[in-house]
Amino acid sequence: MSKKVYPMTLTAMLVALAVIGGSVFSFTIGVAKVAPVQHLIDVVSGVLLGPWWALAQAFLTSVIRNIMGTGTVLAFPGSMIGAFLSGWLFQKTGKLLAGVCGELLGSGVIGAFVAYPVAAWLMGTTGAVWLFLPSFFMSALVGVILAYALLKSMWSTVIAPRLNKLQGK
């Protein structure tokens, strides 16, 4: 299989899962829609595909969910920063926990702070930045716990051998 076909196909499948999961399993806290499935998929794509493919997955998922009316513009900074940071930290360390922490920090904290000016500019929201932090953090926390449990359960039998094969080990 071509080196580009695998990441494109897996990215497309993860986008589909995130769009469906984010539409089916979401709830509202404060001003933001909480979609833990997106955070789960961000970690999975960051670990399995790396930072750039994870960023593409988060962007495409946000575009599709916004077109469908099941997401908001806040999904862009929240998911994209976390997905990239998850992939980048995993790539640098090779540690699953680093990828999980990247998503939690990127989406749950940094994404919340970046979402505030985006919401003020595009949505006319005038609330305090602290309104975003709890909802983004809780959404990311639920998602990364699920991602860690999923990836850890498959690590030695499925994921590590596949990553070794892709890296030529």
N, C-alpha and C positions, 0 to 999 in steps of 0.2 A: 504494500500500500504506500502511496506517495506520502512524503513527509508533510505535505500541506493538506491532503485529503483527510487524514485522521483528525487534526485539530479543528478543521472547518466543520466536519461532520459532528464531532463531539460538542463543539460550540453551538451548533444549530440545535442539537438535541437538548442541551442545557438551557438554551433560550426558551425552547418550547415548554420544558418543565417549569421554568421560572415564571413564564407568562401564565400558564395554567394554574400552577400552585399559588402564585401571587393573587390571582383572581378568585380562587376558591377559598384559600386559607388566609384571610386578611381581616383585620379589625382596626378600629380607630382609637387612638389615644391622643388627646389634645388636638392639635391641628394637622397631624400627620397620619397617613394610613400606614399601619404596621403590617408588614408582610415578611414574616420570618423565613419563608421559603426562598426569597431572593437572597438572603444572607447565607443560607445553606448552600445554594447554588454558587454564590460568589466564592465561598471557600473551596468547594469541589472543583470549580473551574480554575481557581488560582493554583491549587495543588496539582491538579492533573495536566493543566495546559500552560501555566505560567502567567505572568502579569499582563502581557499585551492581549492575549486571547481572553483572559478573564475580564479585562477592560472592555473589549469588544462585546463579550457576552452581556455585561451589565448595561452597556449603552443600547444594544439592540433590544434587550428586554424592556428597558425604560421607554424606548421609542414605541414599541408595539403596545405596551400597556397604556401609554398615553393616547395612542390612536384609538384603542378600544374603549377608552374612558374608564379603565380600571386602575389607573395610576395617576400620579400628579408629577409636576415638574420637579418636585422634591426628590423623586427617585433617581434623578441623574446624579447630583452630587453625592447622595448617600451611598448608592450602590457602586458607582464607578470608582470612587476613592478607595472604598473598602476592598473591592475585588482586586484592584491593582496592587494595593498594599499587601493583601493576603498572598498573592502570587509572588510578589517581589521578596517578601520576607521568607516565604517557604523556599524560594529559589536560592536565596543567600545562605540559609541555614540548613535546609533539608529536614527541618523539624515541623511536624504537623501542628504542634502547639504555636509555633511562630506564625504559621498561616492563619490559624484561628484568631490569634491576638491581632494580626494585621487587619482582619475584617472587623473585629470588635472596635479597635481604635479608629480605623479608617471610616467605617460607616456609622458606628455608634457615637463617636465623639467629633472627629474632624468633619464628617459629613453633616452633622447637626449644625455646626458653626457655619459651614459654607451654605447650608440650606437657608439660613436666616436671611442673608441679603438677596438670595434668589427669590424667596417667598415675598419679601418686601417689594422687590422690583417687578416681578411677573404676576404676583397674585394679590398685591396690595395689602398683604398681611402686616399689621403694625404691632403685633405682640412682641414680647421679649424673647431673646435667643434661648433663654432657659426653658421655654415651652417646648422647644424641639429636642433638647437633650434627653429628657426621660423617654420620650416615645422612640426616638432613633436608637437609643442605647438598649431599651427593652426588646425592641424588634431584633436588633443585631445579636443580643445575648441569647435569645431563644434560638435564633437561626444557627449561631456558631456552636451551641451545645448539641443541636441535632446533627450538624455537619461533623463535629468531632466524633460523636458516637457512631455515625455511619461510616466515616472513613477509617476510624480505629478498628471497627469490627471487620473490615475487609483488608486491612493494611498488609498483613503478612502473606495472605493467600492470593490477593488480586492486585492491589495497587503497587506495592513495592516491586514485584516482578515485572509489571508493565512499565513502571518508571525506569527500572534498570535496563530493560530492553530498548526503550526509547533513547536512553543515554548511551547505549552501546556497551553496557557493562556485562 
